[in-house]
Amino acid sequence: MTRRGFFYRIWKWLAVIAGLEIAGISIAFIFTGKRKEQKSDQLKVLARIEDIPPGTVFPYRIGQLYLVRLKNGGFMALSLKCTHLGCSIRWYDDSQKFICPCHASEFDMRGNVNKPPAPRALDIYKVVVEDGLIKVDLGKRIKRTKFEKSQVTFA
Ligand code: FES
């Protein structure tokens, strides 16, 4: 092998190693960057605990949900889409129920069906309470048939 051929091979291998390192760093950056971005984008701070008294319901139209604090102090995030055909439900404070304007389905404060045609309870979002803040994971709407105690988050 000539001296020139020897150096050519060394440069070739160095270029391959550098290429692999750049590819590895790029892949790691893409995946970790994307995960962090999803996490921060999906988990939204909606309120401070002390701003939501027990027994109240607040609409968050941007998130397409209602933040509910049950009378026992637990939090739920209910989708505002009716489970019949997807119309936006409305909360009526005086009667303490959600009513759908399209076909008059009614739901209680926990999202259970009080009056059909809605076939099942309102969808929910996961609620996280951290550092005195109520956060909701907007990334995943959870379907359910009826209310269960495990769906409530306590501070
Ligand atoms: S869409 Fe709500 S009752 Fe039909």
Backbone and ligand atoms as CSV (ligand in chain L), in Angstrom:
chain,resi,resn,atom,element,x,y,z
A,1,MET,N,N,0.843,-1.190,0.000
A,1,MET,CA,C,0.000,0.000,0.000
A,1,MET,C,C,0.884,1.248,0.000
A,2,THR,N,N,0.515,2.182,-0.806
A,2,THR,CA,C,1.294,3.422,-0.879
A,2,THR,C,C,0.935,4.314,0.318
A,3,ARG,N,N,1.796,5.278,0.546
A,3,ARG,CA,C,1.545,6.240,1.635
A,3,ARG,C,C,0.245,7.017,1.381
A,4,ARG,N,N,0.062,7.383,0.126
A,4,ARG,CA,C,-1.146,8.122,-0.258
A,4,ARG,C,C,-2.415,7.286,-0.020
A,5,GLY,N,N,-2.376,6.004,-0.383
A,5,GLY,CA,C,-3.501,5.092,-0.182
A,5,GLY,C,C,-3.797,4.892,1.299
A,6,PHE,N,N,-2.733,4.803,2.129
A,6,PHE,CA,C,-2.897,4.658,3.572
A,6,PHE,C,C,-3.664,5.852,4.157
A,7,PHE,N,N,-3.236,7.080,3.824
A,7,PHE,CA,C,-3.908,8.281,4.344
A,7,PHE,C,C,-5.334,8.400,3.800
A,8,TYR,N,N,-5.516,7.986,2.567
A,8,TYR,CA,C,-6.865,8.021,1.987
A,8,TYR,C,C,-7.818,7.123,2.792
A,9,ARG,N,N,-7.331,5.928,3.162
A,9,ARG,CA,C,-8.171,5.023,3.966
A,9,ARG,C,C,-8.471,5.610,5.347
A,10,ILE,N,N,-7.457,6.181,5.971
A,10,ILE,CA,C,-7.672,6.785,7.299
A,10,ILE,C,C,-8.714,7.898,7.210
A,11,TRP,N,N,-8.586,8.773,6.230
A,11,TRP,CA,C,-9.568,9.863,6.064
A,11,TRP,C,C,-10.980,9.319,5.810
A,12,LYS,N,N,-11.021,8.258,5.035
A,12,LYS,CA,C,-12.313,7.647,4.712
A,12,LYS,C,C,-12.984,7.121,5.996
A,13,TRP,N,N,-12.214,6.428,6.833
A,13,TRP,CA,C,-12.771,5.898,8.081
A,13,TRP,C,C,-13.151,7.015,9.054
A,14,LEU,N,N,-12.337,8.035,9.131
A,14,LEU,CA,C,-12.660,9.177,9.993
A,14,LEU,C,C,-13.961,9.851,9.541
A,15,ALA,N,N,-14.140,9.944,8.220
A,15,ALA,CA,C,-15.373,10.556,7.696
A,15,ALA,C,C,-16.587,9.694,8.051
A,16,VAL,N,N,-16.428,8.364,7.964
A,16,VAL,CA,C,-17.540,7.464,8.315
A,16,VAL,C,C,-17.885,7.617,9.791
A,17,ILE,N,N,-16.858,7.614,10.673
A,17,ILE,CA,C,-17.088,7.756,12.120
A,17,ILE,C,C,-17.754,9.100,12.432
A,18,ALA,N,N,-17.267,10.165,11.824
A,18,ALA,CA,C,-17.881,11.493,12.058
A,18,ALA,C,C,-19.329,11.511,11.601
A,19,GLY,N,N,-19.604,10.875,10.460
A,19,GLY,CA,C,-20.974,10.815,9.953
A,19,GLY,C,C,-21.898,10.081,10.905
A,20,LEU,N,N,-21.393,8.969,11.456
A,20,LEU,CA,C,-22.207,8.206,12.415
A,20,LEU,C,C,-22.475,9.020,13.680
A,21,GLU,N,N,-21.453,9.720,14.150
A,21,GLU,CA,C,-21.650,10.548,15.350
A,21,GLU,C,C,-22.682,11.643,15.101
A,22,ILE,N,N,-22.584,12.289,13.961
A,22,ILE,CA,C,-23.553,13.347,13.642
A,22,ILE,C,C,-24.968,12.767,13.546
A,23,ALA,N,N,-25.093,11.600,12.913
A,23,ALA,CA,C,-26.414,10.963,12.804
A,23,ALA,C,C,-26.959,10.601,14.179
A,24,GLY,N,N,-26.094,10.040,15.056
A,24,GLY,CA,C,-26.532,9.668,16.408
A,24,GLY,C,C,-26.982,10.861,17.209
A,25,ILE,N,N,-26.200,11.939,17.152
A,25,ILE,CA,C,-26.559,13.159,17.888
A,25,ILE,C,C,-27.868,13.733,17.349
A,26,SER,N,N,-28.017,13.719,16.036
A,26,SER,CA,C,-29.248,14.260,15.434
A,26,SER,C,C,-30.468,13.463,15.860
A,27,ILE,N,N,-30.346,12.135,15.833
A,27,ILE,CA,C,-31.480,11.282,16.225
A,27,ILE,C,C,-31.830,11.508,17.691
A,28,ALA,N,N,-30.794,11.552,18.548
A,28,ALA,CA,C,-31.044,11.779,19.979
A,28,ALA,C,C,-31.721,13.130,20.194
A,29,PHE,N,N,-31.270,14.145,19.488
A,29,PHE,CA,C,-31.852,15.486,19.627
A,29,PHE,C,C,-33.315,15.490,19.186
A,30,ILE,N,N,-33.573,14.846,18.051
A,30,ILE,CA,C,-34.946,14.826,17.524
A,30,ILE,C,C,-35.890,14.142,18.510
A,31,PHE,N,N,-35.487,12.967,19.024
A,31,PHE,CA,C,-36.392,12.219,19.896
A,31,PHE,C,C,-36.552,12.878,21.268
A,32,THR,N,N,-35.459,13.284,21.898
A,32,THR,CA,C,-35.612,13.898,23.227
A,32,THR,C,C,-36.283,15.254,23.107
A,33,GLY,N,N,-35.959,16.009,22.087
A,33,GLY,CA,C,-36.583,17.324,21.894
A,33,GLY,C,C,-38.064,17.194,21.671
A,34,LYS,N,N,-38.472,16.197,20.867
A,34,LYS,CA,C,-39.880,16.003,20.559
A,34,LYS,C,C,-40.655,15.583,21.810
A,35,ARG,N,N,-40.060,14.683,22.616
A,35,ARG,CA,C,-40.737,14.223,23.824
A,35,ARG,C,C,-40.984,15.381,24.790
A,36,LYS,N,N,-39.951,16.197,24.990
A,36,LYS,CA,C,-40.105,17.333,25.903
A,36,LYS,C,C,-41.171,18.281,25.392
A,37,GLU,N,N,-41.150,18.518,24.071
A,37,GLU,CA,C,-42.106,19.443,23.489
A,37,GLU,C,C,-43.533,18.923,23.689
A,38,GLN,N,N,-43.750,17.612,23.448
A,38,GLN,CA,C,-45.083,17.042,23.618
A,38,GLN,C,C,-45.534,17.160,25.061
A,39,LYS,N,N,-44.605,16.845,25.993
A,39,LYS,CA,C,-44.983,16.860,27.392
A,39,LYS,C,C,-45.437,18.259,27.809
A,40,SER,N,N,-44.638,19.276,27.461
A,40,SER,CA,C,-44.995,20.612,27.899
A,40,SER,C,C,-46.217,21.133,27.157
A,41,ASP,N,N,-46.418,20.698,25.907
A,41,ASP,CA,C,-47.568,21.166,25.149
A,41,ASP,C,C,-48.858,20.515,25.622
A,42,GLN,N,N,-48.789,19.283,26.056
A,42,GLN,CA,C,-49.992,18.542,26.384
A,42,GLN,C,C,-50.504,18.878,27.791
A,43,LEU,N,N,-49.598,19.055,28.746
A,43,LEU,CA,C,-49.995,19.297,30.131
A,43,LEU,C,C,-50.143,20.802,30.348
A,44,LYS,N,N,-51.381,21.258,30.438
A,44,LYS,CA,C,-51.648,22.691,30.561
A,44,LYS,C,C,-52.051,23.048,31.982
A,45,VAL,N,N,-51.507,24.129,32.480
A,45,VAL,CA,C,-51.927,24.650,33.781
A,45,VAL,C,C,-53.216,25.427,33.564
A,46,LEU,N,N,-54.274,25.034,34.289
A,46,LEU,CA,C,-55.565,25.707,34.111
A,46,LEU,C,C,-55.879,26.678,35.236
A,47,ALA,N,N,-55.429,26.355,36.438
A,47,ALA,CA,C,-55.799,27.219,37.561
A,47,ALA,C,C,-54.971,26.861,38.794
A,48,ARG,N,N,-55.071,27.714,39.803
A,48,ARG,CA,C,-54.512,27.380,41.116
A,48,ARG,C,C,-55.622,26.719,41.929
A,49,ILE,N,N,-55.251,25.844,42.827
A,49,ILE,CA,C,-56.255,25.104,43.602
A,49,ILE,C,C,-57.216,26.053,44.318
A,50,GLU,N,N,-56.658,27.080,44.947
A,50,GLU,CA,C,-57.501,27.971,45.749
A,50,GLU,C,C,-58.480,28.801,44.911
A,51,ASP,N,N,-58.247,28.859,43.590
A,51,ASP,CA,C,-59.166,29.620,42.733
A,51,ASP,C,C,-60.425,28.835,42.365
A,52,ILE,N,N,-60.434,27.537,42.639
A,52,ILE,CA,C,-61.574,26.696,42.255
A,52,ILE,C,C,-62.211,26.128,43.526
A,53,PRO,N,N,-63.254,26.754,44.030
A,53,PRO,CA,C,-63.899,26.241,45.249
A,53,PRO,C,C,-64.668,24.943,44.980
A,54,PRO,N,N,-64.825,24.104,46.012
A,54,PRO,CA,C,-65.599,22.870,45.839
A,54,PRO,C,C,-67.013,23.174,45.345
A,55,GLY,N,N,-67.508,22.295,44.461
A,55,GLY,CA,C,-68.863,22.441,43.940
A,55,GLY,C,C,-68.984,23.424,42.799
A,56,THR,N,N,-67.885,23.671,42.077
A,56,THR,CA,C,-67.956,24.633,40.969
A,56,THR,C,C,-67.497,24.008,39.651
A,57,VAL,N,N,-67.935,24.644,38.558
A,57,VAL,CA,C,-67.621,24.182,37.206
A,57,VAL,C,C,-67.154,25.383,36.392
A,58,PHE,N,N,-65.983,25.238,35.740
A,58,PHE,CA,C,-65.454,26.327,34.929
A,58,PHE,C,C,-65.214,25.845,33.495
A,59,PRO,N,N,-65.694,26.607,32.516
A,59,PRO,CA,C,-65.424,26.223,31.127
A,59,PRO,C,C,-64.035,26.688,30.682
A,60,TYR,N,N,-63.340,25.826,29.933
A,60,TYR,CA,C,-62.076,26.204,29.283
A,60,TYR,C,C,-62.252,25.895,27.811
A,61,ARG,N,N,-62.816,26.876,27.100
A,61,ARG,CA,C,-63.171,26.669,25.689
A,61,ARG,C,C,-61.958,26.326,24.838
A,62,ILE,N,N,-60.799,26.912,25.166
A,62,ILE,CA,C,-59.602,26.646,24.359
A,62,ILE,C,C,-59.253,25.159,24.444
A,63,GLY,N,N,-59.394,24.605,25.648
A,63,GLY,CA,C,-59.098,23.186,25.811
A,63,GLY,C,C,-60.286,22.304,25.497
A,64,GLN,N,N,-61.430,22.924,25.143
A,64,GLN,CA,C,-62.639,22.161,24.848
A,64,GLN,C,C,-63.068,21.298,26.039
A,65,LEU,N,N,-63.008,21.886,27.239
A,65,LEU,CA,C,-63.357,21.098,28.423
A,65,LEU,C,C,-63.941,21.979,29.517
A,66,TYR,N,N,-64.507,21.296,30.499
A,66,TYR,CA,C,-64.942,21.941,31.728
A,66,TYR,C,C,-64.072,21.409,32.852
A,67,LEU,N,N,-63.530,22.307,33.662
A,67,LEU,CA,C,-62.821,21.895,34.867
A,67,LEU,C,C,-63.838,21.892,35.999
A,68,VAL,N,N,-63.981,20.735,36.632
A,68,VAL,CA,C,-64.990,20.553,37.672
A,68,VAL,C,C,-64.291,20.284,38.990
A,69,ARG,N,N,-64.736,20.992,40.041
A,69,ARG,CA,C,-64.304,20.601,41.386
A,69,ARG,C,C,-65.539,20.104,42.113
A,70,LEU,N,N,-65.529,18.820,42.388
A,70,LEU,CA,C,-66.676,18.192,43.047
A,70,LEU,C,C,-66.810,18.709,44.463
A,71,LYS,N,N,-67.954,18.450,45.055
A,71,LYS,CA,C,-68.202,18.942,46.417
A,71,LYS,C,C,-67.246,18.334,47.435
A,72,ASN,N,N,-66.706,17.128,47.137
A,72,ASN,CA,C,-65.740,16.511,48.048
A,72,ASN,C,C,-64.318,17.025,47.835
A,73,GLY,N,N,-64.141,18.010,46.949
A,73,GLY,CA,C,-62.825,18.621,46.722
A,73,GLY,C,C,-62.049,18.033,45.570
A,74,GLY,N,N,-62.514,16.927,45.001
A,74,GLY,CA,C,-61.809,16.281,43.892
A,74,GLY,C,C,-61.982,17.043,42.583
A,75,PHE,N,N,-60.998,16.879,41.691
A,75,PHE,CA,C,-61.033,17.569,40.390
A,75,PHE,C,C,-61.284,16.586,39.251
A,76,MET,N,N,-62.032,17.071,38.258
A,76,MET,CA,C,-62.223,16.328,37.010
A,76,MET,C,C,-62.173,17.311,35.854
A,77,ALA,N,N,-61.710,16.829,34.701
A,77,ALA,CA,C,-61.741,17.633,33.478
A,77,ALA,C,C,-62.625,16.895,32.487
A,78,LEU,N,N,-63.784,17.475,32.196
A,78,LEU,CA,C,-64.773,16.825,31.328
A,78,LEU,C,C,-64.752,17.455,29.938
A,79,SER,N,N,-64.754,16.608,28.924
A,79,SER,CA,C,-64.852,17.102,27.557
A,79,SER,C,C,-66.198,17.795,27.379
A,80,LEU,N,N,-66.210,18.877,26.617
A,80,LEU,CA,C,-67.499,19.545,26.415
A,80,LEU,C,C,-68.271,18.976,25.229
A,81,LYS,N,N,-67.744,17.914,24.620
A,81,LYS,CA,C,-68.455,17.303,23.486
A,81,LYS,C,C,-69.445,16.247,23.976
A,82,CYS,N,N,-70.662,16.408,23.597
A,82,CYS,CA,C,-71.705,15.440,23.943
A,82,CYS,C,C,-71.358,14.085,23.321
A,83,THR,N,N,-71.621,13.018,24.064
A,83,THR,CA,C,-71.291,11.682,23.551
A,83,THR,C,C,-72.367,11.134,22.606
A,84,HIS,N,N,-73.399,11.935,22.329
A,84,HIS,CA,C,-74.385,11.506,21.334
A,84,HIS,C,C,-73.845,11.793,19.940
A,85,LEU,N,N,-73.843,13.063,19.545
A,85,LEU,CA,C,-73.338,13.406,18.207
A,85,LEU,C,C,-72.296,14.526,18.237
A,86,GLY,N,N,-71.787,14.850,19.418
A,86,GLY,CA,C,-70.640,15.752,19.493
A,86,GLY,C,C,-70.941,17.230,19.628
A,87,CYS,N,N,-72.174,17.617,19.881
A,87,CYS,CA,C,-72.459,19.040,20.117
A,87,CYS,C,C,-71.792,19.488,21.422
A,88,SER,N,N,-71.609,20.785,21.578
A,88,SER,CA,C,-70.984,21.316,22.792
A,88,SER,C,C,-72.023,21.471,23.889
A,89,ILE,N,N,-71.793,20.796,24.984
A,89,ILE,CA,C,-72.720,20.880,26.116
A,89,ILE,C,C,-72.516,22.192,26.865
A,90,ARG,N,N,-73.517,22.579,27.660
A,90,ARG,CA,C,-73.414,23.795,28.483
A,90,ARG,C,C,-73.765,23.453,29.921
A,91,TRP,N,N,-73.065,24.149,30.841
A,91,TRP,CA,C,-73.313,23.950,32.260
A,91,TRP,C,C,-74.365,24.942,32.747
A,92,TYR,N,N,-75.353,24.453,33.506
A,92,TYR,CA,C,-76.378,25.310,34.093
A,92,TYR,C,C,-76.232,25.248,35.605
A,93,ASP,N,N,-75.744,26.339,36.156
A,93,ASP,CA,C,-75.412,26.374,37.575
A,93,ASP,C,C,-76.648,26.207,38.462
A,94,ASP,N,N,-77.757,26.816,38.046
A,94,ASP,CA,C,-78.954,26.751,38.891
A,94,ASP,C,C,-79.514,25.335,39.000
A,95,SER,N,N,-79.461,24.564,37.930
A,95,SER,CA,C,-79.967,23.189,37.990
A,95,SER,C,C,-78.843,22.177,38.222
A,96,GLN,N,N,-77.578,22.667,38.266
A,96,GLN,CA,C,-76.419,21.794,38.531
A,96,GLN,C,C,-76.328,20.626,37.539
A,97,LYS,N,N,-76.463,20.950,36.247
A,97,LYS,CA,C,-76.298,19.894,35.249
A,97,LYS,C,C,-75.822,20.476,33.913
A,98,PHE,N,N,-75.239,19.586,33.120
A,98,PHE,CA,C,-74.870,19.931,31.749
A,98,PHE,C,C,-76.039,19.539,30.855
A,99,ILE,N,N,-76.350,20.413,29.904
A,99,ILE,CA,C,-77.418,20.103,28.948
A,99,ILE,C,C,-76.879,20.295,27.534
A,100,CYS,N,N,-77.186,19.359,26.681
A,100,CYS,CA,C,-76.770,19.466,25.282
A,100,CYS,C,C,-77.862,20.214,24.509
A,101,PRO,N,N,-77.504,21.251,23.764
A,101,PRO,CA,C,-78.518,22.027,23.049
A,101,PRO,C,C,-79.094,21.311,21.834
A,102,CYS,N,N,-78.439,20.253,21.380
A,102,CYS,CA,C,-78.892,19.612,20.133
A,102,CYS,C,C,-80.085,18.674,20.338
A,103,HIS,N,N,-79.964,17.725,21.266
A,103,HIS,CA,C,-81.063,16.765,21.468
A,103,HIS,C,C,-81.396,16.599,22.941
A,104,ALA,N,N,-80.969,17.569,23.749
A,104,ALA,CA,C,-81.389,17.678,25.151
A,104,ALA,C,C,-80.868,16.586,26.096
A,105,SER,N,N,-79.766,15.954,25.755
A,105,SER,CA,C,-79.159,15.035,26.733
A,105,SER,C,C,-78.735,15.837,27.949
A,106,GLU,N,N,-78.770,15.184,29.096
A,106,GLU,CA,C,-78.349,15.846,30.339
A,106,GLU,C,C,-77.319,14.989,31.062
A,107,PHE,N,N,-76.371,15.688,31.695
A,107,PHE,CA,C,-75.284,15.016,32.410
A,107,PHE,C,C,-75.137,15.669,33.782
A,108,ASP,N,N,-74.748,14.877,34.773
A,108,ASP,CA,C,-74.511,15.466,36.091
A,108,ASP,C,C,-73.097,16.055,36.162
A,109,MET,N,N,-72.740,16.567,37.327
A,109,MET,CA,C,-71.466,17.264,37.499
A,109,MET,C,C,-70.257,16.351,37.242
A,110,ARG,N,N,-70.446,15.048,37.386
A,110,ARG,CA,C,-69.359,14.092,37.155
A,110,ARG,C,C,-69.351,13.588,35.711
A,111,GLY,N,N,-70.314,14.065,34.930
A,111,GLY,CA,C,-70.375,13.698,33.523
A,111,GLY,C,C,-71.228,12.483,33.224
A,112,ASN,N,N,-71.866,11.920,34.241
A,112,ASN,CA,C,-72.765,10.779,34.016
A,112,ASN,C,C,-74.021,11.216,33.279
A,113,VAL,N,N,-74.560,10.310,32.456
A,113,VAL,CA,C,-75.784,10.622,31.725
A,113,VAL,C,C,-76.973,10.594,32.679
A,114,ASN,N,N,-77.718,11.693,32.724
A,114,ASN,CA,C,-78.974,11.749,33.483
A,114,ASN,C,C,-80.161,11.513,32.568
A,115,LYS,N,N,-79.969,11.968,31.302
A,115,LYS,CA,C,-81.079,11.846,30.351
A,115,LYS,C,C,-80.506,11.580,28.957
A,116,PRO,N,N,-80.899,10.474,28.298
A,116,PRO,CA,C,-80.427,10.185,26.941
A,116,PRO,C,C,-81.005,11.197,25.935
A,117,PRO,N,N,-80.579,11.185,24.703
A,117,PRO,CA,C,-80.023,10.041,23.963
A,117,PRO,C,C,-78.512,9.805,24.118
A,118,ALA,N,N,-77.772,10.614,24.831
A,118,ALA,CA,C,-76.335,10.359,24.979
A,118,ALA,C,C,-76.142,8.935,25.504
A,119,PRO,N,N,-75.288,8.140,24.863
A,119,PRO,CA,C,-75.176,6.730,25.232
A,119,PRO,C,C,-74.245,6.446,26.409
A,120,ARG,N,N,-73.390,7.417,26.766
A,120,ARG,CA,C,-72.417,7.153,27.840
A,120,ARG,C,C,-71.939,8.476,28.434
A,121,ALA,N,N,-71.185,8.357,29.517
A,121,ALA,CA,C,-70.701,9.545,30.227
A,121,ALA,C,C,-69.768,10.382,29.345
A,122,LEU,N,N,-69.625,11.641,29.705
A,122,LEU,CA,C,-68.729,12.537,28.977
A,122,LEU,C,C,-67.290,12.026,29.061
A,123,ASP,N,N,-66.539,12.234,27.989
A,123,ASP,CA,C,-65.119,11.878,28.011
A,123,ASP,C,C,-64.401,12.756,29.035
A,124,ILE,N,N,-63.255,12.270,29.502
A,124,ILE,CA,C,-62.490,13.031,30.486
A,124,ILE,C,C,-61.036,13.197,30.029
A,125,TYR,N,N,-60.360,14.117,30.684
A,125,TYR,CA,C,-58.916,14.295,30.508
A,125,TYR,C,C,-58.258,14.053,31.861
A,126,LYS,N,N,-57.028,13.571,31.810
A,126,LYS,CA,C,-56.293,13.312,33.050
A,126,LYS,C,C,-55.962,14.635,33.739
A,127,VAL,N,N,-56.222,14.692,35.044
A,127,VAL,CA,C,-55.904,15.894,35.831
A,127,VAL,C,C,-54.716,15.582,36.736
A,128,VAL,N,N,-53.768,16.512,36.800
A,128,VAL,CA,C,-52.606,16.375,37.672
A,128,VAL,C,C,-52.579,17.604,38.576
A,129,VAL,N,N,-52.421,17.381,39.874
A,129,VAL,CA,C,-52.303,18.507,40.810
A,129,VAL,C,C,-50.886,18.507,41.360
A,130,GLU,N,N,-50.146,19.582,41.064
A,130,GLU,CA,C,-48.752,19.698,41.474
A,130,GLU,C,C,-48.481,21.126,41.897
A,131,ASP,N,N,-47.752,21.278,42.974
A,131,ASP,CA,C,-47.304,22.602,43.427
A,131,ASP,C,C,-48.453,23.598,43.527
A,132,GLY,N,N,-49.592,23.140,43.943
A,132,GLY,CA,C,-50.735,24.035,44.101
A,132,GLY,C,C,-51.431,24.381,42.795
A,133,LEU,N,N,-51.017,23.743,41.691
A,133,LEU,CA,C,-51.603,24.045,40.381
A,133,LEU,C,C,-52.385,22.851,39.843
A,134,ILE,N,N,-53.454,23.171,39.130
A,134,ILE,CA,C,-54.250,22.127,38.478
A,134,ILE,C,C,-53.837,22.096,37.014
A,135,LYS,N,N,-53.337,20.931,36.601
A,135,LYS,CA,C,-52.884,20.767,35.217
A,135,LYS,C,C,-53.716,19.677,34.561
A,136,VAL,N,N,-53.968,19.860,33.276
A,136,VAL,CA,C,-54.766,18.876,32.541
A,136,VAL,C,C,-53.986,18.429,31.310
A,137,ASP,N,N,-53.971,17.122,31.100
A,137,ASP,CA,C,-53.300,16.555,29.923
A,137,ASP,C,C,-54.263,16.604,28.741
A,138,LEU,N,N,-54.047,17.593,27.879
A,138,LEU,CA,C,-54.944,17.783,26.733
A,138,LEU,C,C,-54.631,16.837,25.582
A,139,GLY,N,N,-53.554,16.078,25.726
A,139,GLY,CA,C,-53.113,15.204,24.634
A,139,GLY,C,C,-53.977,13.975,24.434
A,140,LYS,N,N,-54.719,13.588,25.468
A,140,LYS,CA,C,-55.480,12.339,25.328
A,140,LYS,C,C,-56.850,12.454,25.984
A,141,ARG,N,N,-57.880,12.368,25.159
A,141,ARG,CA,C,-59.246,12.348,25.678
A,141,ARG,C,C,-59.606,10.903,25.996
A,142,ILE,N,N,-60.082,10.678,27.215
A,142,ILE,CA,C,-60.341,9.306,27.682
A,142,ILE,C,C,-61.839,9.012,27.616
A,143,LYS,N,N,-62.187,7.968,26.870
A,143,LYS,CA,C,-63.599,7.551,26.785
A,143,LYS,C,C,-63.940,6.704,27.998
A,144,ARG,N,N,-65.184,6.755,28.424
A,144,ARG,CA,C,-65.629,5.950,29.561
A,144,ARG,C,C,-67.138,5.715,29.421
A,145,THR,N,N,-67.621,4.701,30.102
A,145,THR,CA,C,-69.061,4.435,30.046
A,145,THR,C,C,-69.784,5.170,31.156
A,146,LYS,N,N,-69.149,5.213,32.353
A,146,LYS,CA,C,-69.790,5.902,33.486
A,146,LYS,C,C,-68.724,6.401,34.455
A,147,PHE,N,N,-69.170,7.180,35.423
A,147,PHE,CA,C,-68.260,7.721,36.426
A,147,PHE,C,C,-67.742,6.607,37.331
A,148,GLU,N,N,-66.442,6.721,37.661
A,148,GLU,CA,C,-65.837,5.835,38.675
A,148,GLU,C,C,-64.965,6.715,39.557
A,149,LYS,N,N,-64.846,6.344,40.838
A,149,LYS,CA,C,-64.087,7.154,41.796
A,149,LYS,C,C,-62.637,7.367,41.349
A,150,SER,N,N,-62.074,6.382,40.649
A,150,SER,CA,C,-60.676,6.480,40.217
A,150,SER,C,C,-60.451,7.610,39.204
A,151,GLN,N,N,-61.532,8.171,38.665
A,151,GLN,CA,C,-61.399,9.250,37.670
A,151,GLN,C,C,-61.231,10.617,38.330
A,152,VAL,N,N,-61.306,10.664,39.643
A,152,VAL,CA,C,-61.201,11.935,40.364
A,152,VAL,C,C,-59.777,12.112,40.892
A,153,THR,N,N,-59.254,13.334,40.772
A,153,THR,CA,C,-57.917,13.655,41.281
A,153,THR,C,C,-58.049,14.572,42.483
A,154,PHE,N,N,-57.381,14.220,43.569
A,154,PHE,CA,C,-57.409,15.051,44.772
A,154,PHE,C,C,-56.083,15.763,44.958
A,155,ALA,N,N,-56.143,16.920,45.595
A,155,ALA,CA,C,-54.926,17.712,45.817
A,155,ALA,C,C,-54.065,17.039,46.887
L,1,FES,S1,S,-75.595,15.748,20.264
L,1,FES,FE1,FE,-76.024,15.944,22.351
L,1,FES,S2,S,-77.921,15.023,22.589
L,1,FES,FE2,FE,-77.508,14.775,20.521
